[in-house]
Structures are given as structure tokens and as C-alpha cells.
């Protein structure tokens, strides 16, 4: 049985596989070209988090966040896939979660299939 663990600074784009015996496997790369990245920013003294979807790679977003927090900048500047700009005061950042955005499925495929199967019965 294999356990998947995020590892190191590239945890958002790669996985490190370790077996039950503790042997470390090879690092796997998840393709990120053409994939949107979901960024969640926790704000201190706020019950909700800021969520945006970006076309940048996880590494690019991480570099922007790290630079804003380490160089004494007052603002973290990010933009989403629609071109909207987000400015977050760095002193208010509680956490930043960077990951590949889920593909959101819209529709009624399952319900329609069930209705279709039962529509002819009883006639």
C-alpha cells in the first residue's frame, strides 16, 4: 500500500510516494500546463477565506506570496483568471493554501439517467 505525501517547496505540484516499509519512491510530477490554480488566503479576524482561481502555476503563486511576506511589503498582489486584482495586507494573512483547482461539473447527468431508466416502467 502506498501513502501519498506532499513534500518540500514543490508540494503543490509533486507527490512523494512512500511505502509501508518507509522506502521513498520517485517524485511524481502532476501536469500543470493549462490547469487553473486555486488560491485560498486566510485573513486574521475574519471567519471567511479569500478564494481565487489563477492561471499562474503553483510555483509562481508561491514565489509572489513568499516575496511579499519576506521583503517587508505591505501588500500581496494577485490576479485571478478573469483579470481581477486582489490586494491583501500582508500583516492580515493567516495562511495561504495553493492547489490545483477542481473541475466543477454542472448538470443533471445522474438524475436524468435515473429518470430515463424508470420513465418507461409502469406504462
VEXVOKE-660049 format. One record per atom (N, C-alpha, C): residue in one letter; atom name; x, y, z negated. Coordinates in steps of 0.001 Angstrom, whole numbers. Each point is the difference from the previous one (the first is absolute). Layout:
BEGIN
koldo: a; marmar: CA; px: X; py: Y; pz: Z
...
***
This chain:
BEGIN
koldo: x; marmar: N; px: 849; py: -1179; pz: 0
koldo: x; marmar: CA; px: -849; py: 1179; pz: 0
koldo: x; marmar: C; px: 890; py: 1236; pz: 0
koldo: x; marmar: N; px: -349; py: 1005; pz: 773
koldo: x; marmar: CA; px: 797; py: 1224; pz: 109
koldo: x; marmar: C; px: -737; py: 1160; pz: -638
koldo: x; marmar: N; px: 745; py: 839; pz: -683
koldo: x; marmar: CA; px: -543; py: 1223; pz: -572
koldo: x; marmar: C; px: 542; py: 1161; pz: 812
koldo: x; marmar: N; px: -838; py: 970; pz: 324
koldo: x; marmar: CA; px: 442; py: 1173; pz: 749
koldo: x; marmar: C; px: 176; py: 1152; pz: -975
koldo: x; marmar: N; px: 1179; py: 590; pz: 7
koldo: x; marmar: CA; px: 299; py: 1100; pz: -903
koldo: x; marmar: C; px: 539; py: 1169; pz: 794
koldo: x; marmar: N; px: -476; py: 1218; pz: -292
koldo: x; marmar: CA; px: 611; py: 1179; pz: 592
koldo: x; marmar: C; px: 1385; py: 168; pz: -596
koldo: x; marmar: N; px: 949; py: 504; pz: 768
koldo: x; marmar: CA; px: 1367; py: 64; pz: -488
koldo: x; marmar: C; px: 703; py: 1225; pz: 544
koldo: x; marmar: N; px: 618; py: 784; pz: -882
koldo: x; marmar: CA; px: 873; py: 1105; pz: 397
koldo: x; marmar: C; px: -736; py: 1159; pz: 625
koldo: x; marmar: N; px: 766; py: 920; pz: 588
koldo: x; marmar: CA; px: -600; py: 1203; pz: 561
koldo: x; marmar: C; px: -862; py: -266; pz: 1221
koldo: x; marmar: N; px: 164; py: -1128; pz: 639
koldo: x; marmar: CA; px: -793; py: -303; pz: 1188
koldo: x; marmar: C; px: -1169; py: -915; pz: -329
koldo: x; marmar: N; px: -470; py: 35; pz: -1234
koldo: x; marmar: CA; px: -1054; py: -918; pz: -433
koldo: x; marmar: C; px: -1276; py: 168; pz: 792
koldo: x; marmar: N; px: -259; py: 1201; pz: 505
koldo: x; marmar: CA; px: -1237; py: 218; pz: 727
koldo: x; marmar: C; px: 36; py: -595; pz: 1398
koldo: x; marmar: N; px: 1191; py: -295; pz: 544
koldo: x; marmar: CA; px: 74; py: -532; pz: 1348
koldo: x; marmar: C; px: 607; py: -1386; pz: 70
koldo: x; marmar: N; px: 401; py: -566; pz: -1124
koldo: x; marmar: CA; px: 573; py: -1337; pz: 38
koldo: x; marmar: C; px: -390; py: -774; pz: -1245
koldo: x; marmar: N; px: 91; py: -1299; pz: 95
koldo: x; marmar: CA; px: -304; py: -874; pz: -1128
koldo: x; marmar: C; px: 1200; py: -890; pz: -256
koldo: x; marmar: N; px: 244; py: -303; pz: -1239
koldo: x; marmar: CA; px: 1055; py: -940; pz: -359
koldo: x; marmar: C; px: -684; py: -1258; pz: -501
koldo: x; marmar: N; px: 315; py: -1122; pz: 597
koldo: x; marmar: CA; px: -635; py: -1254; pz: -375
koldo: x; marmar: C; px: 887; py: -753; pz: -975
koldo: x; marmar: N; px: -587; py: -424; pz: -1110
koldo: x; marmar: CA; px: 737; py: -826; pz: -952
koldo: x; marmar: C; px: -818; py: -1244; pz: -277
koldo: x; marmar: N; px: 673; py: -1132; pz: -45
koldo: x; marmar: CA; px: -672; py: -1259; pz: -279
koldo: x; marmar: C; px: -145; py: -210; pz: -1490
koldo: x; marmar: N; px: -673; py: -1077; pz: -380
koldo: x; marmar: CA; px: -162; py: -320; pz: -1416
koldo: x; marmar: C; px: 1337; py: -224; pz: -687
koldo: x; marmar: N; px: 963; py: -513; pz: 767
koldo: x; marmar: CA; px: 1309; py: -270; pz: -578
koldo: x; marmar: C; px: 842; py: 1261; pz: -138
koldo: x; marmar: N; px: -524; py: 1138; pz: 421
koldo: x; marmar: CA; px: 710; py: 1261; pz: -144
koldo: x; marmar: C; px: 920; py: 324; pz: 1155
koldo: x; marmar: N; px: 84; py: -879; pz: 1009
koldo: x; marmar: CA; px: 827; py: 293; pz: 1165
koldo: x; marmar: C; px: -622; py: 1129; pz: 800
koldo: x; marmar: N; px: 844; py: 892; pz: 432
koldo: x; marmar: CA; px: -476; py: 1167; pz: 737
koldo: x; marmar: C; px: 21; py: -309; pz: 1484
koldo: x; marmar: N; px: -1111; py: 267; pz: 666
koldo: x; marmar: CA; px: -86; py: -211; pz: 1441
koldo: x; marmar: C; px: 419; py: 1244; pz: 762
koldo: x; marmar: N; px: -236; py: -16; pz: 1272
koldo: x; marmar: CA; px: 357; py: 1135; pz: 845
koldo: x; marmar: C; px: -1030; py: 1106; pz: -134
koldo: x; marmar: N; px: 463; py: 1206; pz: 262
koldo: x; marmar: CA; px: -887; py: 1157; pz: -14
koldo: x; marmar: C; px: -809; py: -9; pz: 1296
koldo: x; marmar: N; px: -1296; py: 163; pz: -114
koldo: x; marmar: CA; px: -876; py: 29; pz: 1165
koldo: x; marmar: C; px: -387; py: 1429; pz: 306
koldo: x; marmar: N; px: 21; py: 355; pz: 1251
koldo: x; marmar: CA; px: -409; py: 1330; pz: 421
koldo: x; marmar: C; px: -1442; py: -48; pz: 486
koldo: x; marmar: N; px: -788; py: 922; pz: -481
koldo: x; marmar: CA; px: -1372; py: 147; pz: 455
koldo: x; marmar: C; px: 15; py: 1089; pz: 1055
koldo: x; marmar: N; px: -516; py: -239; pz: 1201
koldo: x; marmar: CA; px: 41; py: 1034; pz: 1034
koldo: x; marmar: C; px: -828; py: 1203; pz: -421
koldo: x; marmar: N; px: 594; py: 1199; pz: 135
koldo: x; marmar: CA; px: -704; py: 1209; pz: -420
koldo: x; marmar: C; px: -212; py: 982; pz: 1141
koldo: x; marmar: N; px: 448; py: -331; pz: 1221
koldo: x; marmar: CA; px: -224; py: 903; pz: 1120
koldo: x; marmar: C; px: -1476; py: -3; pz: 363
koldo: x; marmar: N; px: -573; py: 1180; pz: 154
koldo: x; marmar: CA; px: -1400; py: 116; pz: 354
koldo: x; marmar: C; px: -952; py: -296; pz: -1142
koldo: x; marmar: N; px: 531; py: -214; pz: -1184
koldo: x; marmar: CA; px: -817; py: -306; pz: -1170
koldo: x; marmar: C; px: -79; py: 1248; pz: -868
koldo: x; marmar: N; px: -1174; py: 290; pz: -517
koldo: x; marmar: CA; px: -131; py: 1152; pz: -880
koldo: x; marmar: C; px: 386; py: -378; pz: -1420
koldo: x; marmar: N; px: 479; py: 990; pz: -720
koldo: x; marmar: CA; px: 458; py: -191; pz: -1368
koldo: x; marmar: C; px: -959; py: 716; pz: -941
koldo: x; marmar: N; px: -444; py: -699; pz: -1030
koldo: x; marmar: CA; px: -867; py: 607; pz: -1001
koldo: x; marmar: C; px: 863; py: 477; pz: -1161
koldo: x; marmar: N; px: -169; py: 1261; pz: -367
koldo: x; marmar: CA; px: 754; py: 597; pz: -1097
koldo: x; marmar: C; px: -995; py: 389; pz: -1086
koldo: x; marmar: N; px: 214; py: -512; pz: -1210
koldo: x; marmar: CA; px: -836; py: 354; pz: -1148
koldo: x; marmar: C; px: 871; py: 757; pz: -984
koldo: x; marmar: N; px: -461; py: 1182; pz: -392
koldo: x; marmar: CA; px: 752; py: 830; pz: -936
koldo: x; marmar: C; px: -851; py: 213; pz: -1237
koldo: x; marmar: N; px: 508; py: -459; pz: -1135
koldo: x; marmar: CA; px: -669; py: 230; pz: -1273
koldo: x; marmar: C; px: 365; py: 1379; pz: -511
koldo: x; marmar: N; px: -995; py: 750; pz: -407
koldo: x; marmar: CA; px: 192; py: 1364; pz: -487
koldo: x; marmar: C; px: -251; py: 7; pz: -1504
koldo: x; marmar: N; px: 930; py: 603; pz: -755
koldo: x; marmar: CA; px: -180; py: 65; pz: -1453
koldo: x; marmar: C; px: -1241; py: 819; pz: -330
koldo: x; marmar: N; px: -672; py: -366; pz: -1071
koldo: x; marmar: CA; px: -1209; py: 674; pz: -475
koldo: x; marmar: C; px: -1132; py: -36; pz: 1025
koldo: x; marmar: N; px: -11; py: -1018; pz: 859
koldo: x; marmar: CA; px: -1066; py: -157; pz: 984
koldo: x; marmar: C; px: -389; py: -1474; pz: 55
koldo: x; marmar: N; px: -1293; py: -302; pz: -87
koldo: x; marmar: CA; px: -422; py: -1400; pz: 17
koldo: x; marmar: C; px: 68; py: -640; pz: 1387
koldo: x; marmar: N; px: 124; py: 811; pz: 1042
koldo: x; marmar: CA; px: 21; py: -524; pz: 1363
koldo: x; marmar: C; px: 1379; py: 163; pz: 606
koldo: x; marmar: N; px: 297; py: -863; pz: 961
koldo: x; marmar: CA; px: 1267; py: 108; pz: 702
koldo: x; marmar: C; px: -226; py: 594; pz: 1388
koldo: x; marmar: N; px: 1030; py: 612; pz: 529
koldo: x; marmar: CA; px: -32; py: 548; pz: 1347
koldo: x; marmar: C; px: 402; py: -1121; pz: 947
koldo: x; marmar: N; px: -841; py: -293; pz: 997
koldo: x; marmar: CA; px: 276; py: -1075; pz: 945
koldo: x; marmar: C; px: 19; py: 583; pz: 1401
koldo: x; marmar: N; px: 1091; py: -271; pz: 726
koldo: x; marmar: CA; px: 79; py: 446; pz: 1383
koldo: x; marmar: C; px: 607; py: -1097; pz: 846
koldo: x; marmar: N; px: -297; py: 30; pz: 1289
koldo: x; marmar: CA; px: 531; py: -968; pz: 945
koldo: x; marmar: C; px: 915; py: 736; pz: 953
koldo: x; marmar: N; px: 1231; py: -490; pz: 125
koldo: x; marmar: CA; px: 1014; py: 673; pz: 805
koldo: x; marmar: C; px: 496; py: -915; pz: 1107
koldo: x; marmar: N; px: 465; py: 602; pz: 1093
koldo: x; marmar: CA; px: 599; py: -773; pz: 1086
koldo: x; marmar: C; px: 1504; py: -146; pz: -184
koldo: x; marmar: N; px: 543; py: 597; pz: -1067
koldo: x; marmar: CA; px: 1420; py: -153; pz: -296
koldo: x; marmar: C; px: 259; py: -1401; pz: -544
koldo: x; marmar: N; px: 1249; py: -422; pz: 44
koldo: x; marmar: CA; px: 353; py: -1306; pz: -556
koldo: x; marmar: C; px: 54; py: 108; pz: -1523
koldo: x; marmar: N; px: -112; py: -1121; pz: -698
koldo: x; marmar: CA; px: 124; py: 37; pz: -1461
koldo: x; marmar: C; px: 1332; py: 596; pz: -454
koldo: x; marmar: N; px: 1074; py: -292; pz: 733
koldo: x; marmar: CA; px: 1312; py: 540; pz: -362
koldo: x; marmar: C; px: 44; py: 1520; pz: 138
koldo: x; marmar: N; px: -639; py: 533; pz: 1047
koldo: x; marmar: CA; px: -34; py: 1455; pz: 183
koldo: x; marmar: C; px: -777; py: 675; pz: -1124
koldo: x; marmar: N; px: -1131; py: -582; pz: -378
koldo: x; marmar: CA; px: -793; py: 564; pz: -1096
koldo: x; marmar: C; px: 793; py: -62; pz: -1297
koldo: x; marmar: N; px: 665; py: -1124; pz: -240
koldo: x; marmar: CA; px: 802; py: -146; pz: -1214
koldo: x; marmar: C; px: 1122; py: 1039; pz: -51
koldo: x; marmar: N; px: 637; py: 260; pz: 1135
koldo: x; marmar: CA; px: 1062; py: 1009; pz: 46
koldo: x; marmar: C; px: -541; py: 1386; pz: -333
koldo: x; marmar: N; px: -1176; py: 340; pz: 543
koldo: x; marmar: CA; px: -605; py: 1304; pz: -295
koldo: x; marmar: C; px: -325; py: 142; pz: -1484
koldo: x; marmar: N; px: -561; py: -1051; pz: -579
koldo: x; marmar: CA; px: -360; py: 31; pz: -1420
koldo: x; marmar: C; px: 1254; py: 92; pz: -861
koldo: x; marmar: N; px: 983; py: -829; pz: 292
koldo: x; marmar: CA; px: 1243; py: 5; pz: -778
koldo: x; marmar: C; px: 704; py: 1341; pz: 87
koldo: x; marmar: N; px: 50; py: 574; pz: 1191
koldo: x; marmar: CA; px: 656; py: 1297; pz: 176
koldo: x; marmar: C; px: -717; py: 1089; pz: -786
koldo: x; marmar: N; px: -1322; py: 6; pz: 52
koldo: x; marmar: CA; px: -762; py: 1029; pz: -716
koldo: x; marmar: C; px: 185; py: -120; pz: -1508
koldo: x; marmar: N; px: 71; py: -1231; pz: -503
koldo: x; marmar: CA; px: 139; py: -197; pz: -1442
koldo: x; marmar: C; px: 1427; py: 212; pz: -494
koldo: x; marmar: N; px: 985; py: -291; pz: 833
koldo: x; marmar: CA; px: 1386; py: 71; pz: -470
koldo: x; marmar: C; px: 670; py: 1351; pz: 214
koldo: x; marmar: N; px: -414; py: 758; pz: 1013
koldo: x; marmar: CA; px: 697; py: 1259; pz: 273
koldo: x; marmar: C; px: -606; py: 1199; pz: -717
koldo: x; marmar: N; px: -932; py: -235; pz: -880
koldo: x; marmar: CA; px: -582; py: 1094; pz: -771
koldo: x; marmar: C; px: -1044; py: 799; pz: 759
koldo: x; marmar: N; px: -492; py: -550; pz: 1095
koldo: x; marmar: CA; px: -1033; py: 683; pz: 778
koldo: x; marmar: C; px: -1293; py: 66; pz: -816
koldo: x; marmar: N; px: -731; py: 1073; pz: 163
koldo: x; marmar: CA; px: -1266; py: 151; pz: -721
koldo: x; marmar: C; px: -1137; py: -769; pz: 655
koldo: x; marmar: N; px: 114; py: -256; pz: 1317
koldo: x; marmar: CA; px: -1094; py: -622; pz: 730
koldo: x; marmar: C; px: 446; py: -1226; pz: 782
koldo: x; marmar: N; px: -873; py: -1003; pz: 12
koldo: x; marmar: CA; px: 137; py: -1133; pz: 902
koldo: x; marmar: C; px: -912; py: 304; pz: 1178
koldo: x; marmar: N; px: 546; py: -23; pz: 1196
koldo: x; marmar: CA; px: -762; py: 309; pz: 1209
koldo: x; marmar: C; px: -143; py: -1259; pz: 841
koldo: x; marmar: N; px: -1244; py: -423; pz: 228
koldo: x; marmar: CA; px: -296; py: -1155; pz: 839
koldo: x; marmar: C; px: -1110; py: 376; pz: 969
koldo: x; marmar: N; px: -74; py: -708; pz: 1112
koldo: x; marmar: CA; px: -1107; py: 212; pz: 935
koldo: x; marmar: C; px: -603; py: -1359; pz: 338
koldo: x; marmar: N; px: -1295; py: 10; pz: 304
koldo: x; marmar: CA; px: -674; py: -1262; pz: 302
koldo: x; marmar: C; px: -80; py: -211; pz: 1505
koldo: x; marmar: N; px: -655; py: -1083; pz: 399
koldo: x; marmar: CA; px: -77; py: -363; pz: 1409
koldo: x; marmar: C; px: -826; py: 978; pz: 828
koldo: x; marmar: N; px: -814; py: 809; pz: -637
koldo: x; marmar: CA; px: -805; py: 1006; pz: 702
koldo: x; marmar: C; px: 681; py: 1362; pz: 55
koldo: x; marmar: N; px: 1179; py: 96; pz: -598
koldo: x; marmar: CA; px: 736; py: 1259; pz: 10
koldo: x; marmar: C; px: -281; py: 899; pz: -1191
koldo: x; marmar: N; px: -832; py: -456; pz: -925
koldo: x; marmar: CA; px: -263; py: 800; pz: -1199
koldo: x; marmar: C; px: 1236; py: -7; pz: -883
koldo: x; marmar: N; px: 267; py: 1108; pz: -657
koldo: x; marmar: CA; px: 1173; py: 124; pz: -863
koldo: x; marmar: C; px: -413; py: -78; pz: -1457
koldo: x; marmar: N; px: 794; py: -724; pz: -775
koldo: x; marmar: CA; px: -242; py: -152; pz: -1428
koldo: x; marmar: C; px: 1203; py: 539; pz: -749
koldo: x; marmar: N; px: -242; py: 907; pz: -921
koldo: x; marmar: CA; px: 1043; py: 570; pz: -843
koldo: x; marmar: C; px: -320; py: -372; pz: -1438
koldo: x; marmar: N; px: 926; py: -687; pz: -644
koldo: x; marmar: CA; px: -210; py: -448; pz: -1371
koldo: x; marmar: C; px: 1138; py: 543; pz: -849
koldo: x; marmar: N; px: -345; py: 650; pz: -1091
koldo: x; marmar: CA; px: 1017; py: 528; pz: -909
koldo: x; marmar: C; px: 740; py: -1180; pz: -623
koldo: x; marmar: N; px: 1321; py: -30; pz: 128
koldo: x; marmar: CA; px: 780; py: -1161; pz: -444
koldo: x; marmar: C; px: -95; py: -250; pz: -1501
koldo: x; marmar: N; px: -237; py: 1032; pz: -780
koldo: x; marmar: CA; px: -103; py: -200; pz: -1451
koldo: x; marmar: C; px: -1293; py: -715; pz: -388
koldo: x; marmar: N; px: -954; py: -98; pz: 922
koldo: x; marmar: CA; px: -1280; py: -656; pz: -268
koldo: x; marmar: C; px: -70; py: -1428; pz: 537
koldo: x; marmar: N; px: 1066; py: -474; pz: 646
koldo: x; marmar: CA; px: -7; py: -1345; pz: 580
koldo: x; marmar: C; px: 256; py: -1033; pz: -1097
koldo: x; marmar: N; px: -967; py: -908; pz: -184
koldo: x; marmar: CA; px: 147; py: -1079; pz: -977
koldo: x; marmar: C; px: 632; py: -1228; pz: 655
koldo: x; marmar: N; px: -432; py: -334; pz: 1212
koldo: x; marmar: CA; px: 551; py: -1136; pz: 741
koldo: x; marmar: C; px: -313; py: 170; pz: 1475
koldo: x; marmar: N; px: 748; py: -713; pz: 827
koldo: x; marmar: CA; px: -251; py: -35; pz: 1440
koldo: x; marmar: C; px: 46; py: -1457; pz: 436
koldo: x; marmar: N; px: -1063; py: -443; pz: 645
koldo: x; marmar: CA; px: -78; py: -1367; pz: 521
koldo: x; marmar: C; px: 3; py: 80; pz: 1517
koldo: x; marmar: N; px: 930; py: -704; pz: 630
koldo: x; marmar: CA; px: 137; py: 32; pz: 1451
koldo: x; marmar: C; px: -191; py: -1419; pz: 522
koldo: x; marmar: N; px: -930; py: -177; pz: 922
koldo: x; marmar: CA; px: -237; py: -1330; pz: 555
koldo: x; marmar: C; px: -650; py: 84; pz: 1357
koldo: x; marmar: N; px: -1; py: -1111; pz: 698
koldo: x; marmar: CA; px: -631; py: -55; pz: 1310
koldo: x; marmar: C; px: -1507; py: 24; pz: -202
koldo: x; marmar: N; px: -676; py: 881; pz: 741
koldo: x; marmar: CA; px: -1445; py: 173; pz: -151
koldo: x; marmar: C; px: -736; py: -1248; pz: 475
koldo: x; marmar: N; px: -1061; py: -359; pz: -706
koldo: x; marmar: CA; px: -847; py: -1115; pz: 401
koldo: x; marmar: C; px: -804; py: 407; pz: 1216
koldo: x; marmar: N; px: -240; py: -963; pz: 858
koldo: x; marmar: CA; px: -874; py: 248; pz: 1134
koldo: x; marmar: C; px: -1419; py: -78; pz: -523
koldo: x; marmar: N; px: -716; py: 1080; pz: 127
koldo: x; marmar: CA; px: -1370; py: 29; pz: -507
koldo: x; marmar: C; px: -943; py: -498; pz: 1093
koldo: x; marmar: N; px: -775; py: -1002; pz: -338
koldo: x; marmar: CA; px: -926; py: -575; pz: 968
koldo: x; marmar: C; px: -1388; py: 549; pz: -260
koldo: x; marmar: N; px: -624; py: 418; pz: 1073
koldo: x; marmar: CA; px: -1340; py: 551; pz: -97
koldo: x; marmar: C; px: -908; py: -845; pz: 873
koldo: x; marmar: N; px: -1160; py: -325; pz: -514
koldo: x; marmar: CA; px: -932; py: -768; pz: 801
koldo: x; marmar: C; px: -770; py: -982; pz: -849
koldo: x; marmar: N; px: -860; py: -716; pz: 664
koldo: x; marmar: CA; px: -864; py: -931; pz: -701
koldo: x; marmar: C; px: 104; py: -1387; pz: 621
koldo: x; marmar: N; px: 1201; py: -403; pz: 364
koldo: x; marmar: CA; px: 221; py: -1282; pz: 666
koldo: x; marmar: C; px: -475; py: -1186; pz: -805
koldo: x; marmar: N; px: 275; py: -43; pz: -1289
koldo: x; marmar: CA; px: -384; py: -1143; pz: -821
koldo: x; marmar: C; px: -1506; py: -46; pz: -150
koldo: x; marmar: N; px: -615; py: 1117; pz: -317
koldo: x; marmar: CA; px: -1452; py: 40; pz: -170
koldo: x; marmar: C; px: -729; py: -315; pz: 1288
koldo: x; marmar: N; px: 503; py: 511; pz: 1115
koldo: x; marmar: CA; px: -638; py: -243; pz: 1290
koldo: x; marmar: C; px: 90; py: -1476; pz: 370
koldo: x; marmar: N; px: 1116; py: -630; pz: -337
koldo: x; marmar: CA; px: 168; py: -1413; pz: 305
koldo: x; marmar: C; px: -990; py: -842; pz: -795
koldo: x; marmar: N; px: -188; py: 320; pz: -1263
koldo: x; marmar: CA; px: -943; py: -743; pz: -835
koldo: x; marmar: C; px: -1414; py: 204; pz: 507
koldo: x; marmar: N; px: -349; py: 1240; pz: 332
koldo: x; marmar: CA; px: -1341; py: 278; pz: 507
koldo: x; marmar: C; px: -220; py: -737; pz: 1303
koldo: x; marmar: N; px: 1001; py: -7; pz: 875
koldo: x; marmar: CA; px: -121; py: -677; pz: 1291
koldo: x; marmar: C; px: -214; py: -1494; pz: -154
koldo: x; marmar: N; px: 641; py: -615; pz: -964
koldo: x; marmar: CA; px: -137; py: -1442; pz: -203
koldo: x; marmar: C; px: -1381; py: -363; pz: -521
koldo: x; marmar: N; px: -565; py: 869; pz: -810
koldo: x; marmar: CA; px: -1282; py: -309; pz: -627
koldo: x; marmar: C; px: -1180; py: 628; pz: 730
koldo: x; marmar: N; px: 267; py: 811; pz: 1000
koldo: x; marmar: CA; px: -1088; py: 714; pz: 670
koldo: x; marmar: C; px: -946; py: -949; pz: 722
koldo: x; marmar: N; px: 511; py: -1091; pz: 585
koldo: x; marmar: CA; px: -852; py: -899; pz: 765
koldo: x; marmar: C; px: -687; py: -1055; pz: -845
koldo: x; marmar: N; px: 348; py: -128; pz: -1253
koldo: x; marmar: CA; px: -573; py: -1048; pz: -850
koldo: x; marmar: C; px: -1390; py: 395; pz: -470
koldo: x; marmar: N; px: -857; py: -951; pz: -87
koldo: x; marmar: CA; px: -1338; py: 236; pz: -520
koldo: x; marmar: C; px: -969; py: 467; pz: 1061
koldo: x; marmar: N; px: 456; py: 35; pz: 1235
koldo: x; marmar: CA; px: -905; py: 407; pz: 1076
koldo: x; marmar: C; px: -566; py: -1186; pz: 685
***
